[in-house]
């Protein structure tokens, strides 16, 4: 989990558009971020396995 201060800083509008930091809304992680869902890869997998993301199902080979 990211520190609360870091998450709040990321929510502010940056001075320049290239400085925007996209963070997971559940845990605050910035790496492995999926824009379509506003989640990091870890939270995405947890929610998908629980069936809380509509239209997403686990693929098996």
N, C-alpha and C positions, 0 to 999 in steps of 0.2 A: 504494500500500500504506500502511495506517495504521501508526503507530509501535507497537512491541510493548507499550509501557507503556499506551497508549490502549486497545488490545485487551484487555489484562489487566484494566484498570479496568472495562471494560464487562462482563466476565464475573462480577464480584463482584455479590452481591445488594445492590440499592440500599436505602437507608433507607425510601424511599417508592416504591410501585409505579409511580407516574407518571414516575419518573426512569429507568426501564429504557431502555437503548439497544440496539436490535437491530442486529447487525453481521453481515456476510457472513463465513462461517467460512473461506473461502479467502483473501480479501484484506483483510478488516477494514473495508470500506466501509460507511457507515451510510445513505447516501442511495440511493434506488432499490432498496430491499430488498424481496424477495419472500418473505413469511412461509412459504408452502407449501413452499418449497425451501431456506430459510435461505441464500439466495444473493442477491447484488446482480444488477442487470440485466445487467451486463457479463459476469460469470462465468456467469450463466444462459445467455446467448446462446452463449458459447464452448463450454460443455458440451453444449448442445442441438445445435449444429452438428456436433460430433464424434460425436453419437449416444450420449452417455453418460447421458442422462436418459431412462428408459423412459417411453413414452407421449407423448413430445413430438416433434413433427415440424414442420419449417419450412413455413409456409403461403406460397403464392405466388398472385398474383392473375392 
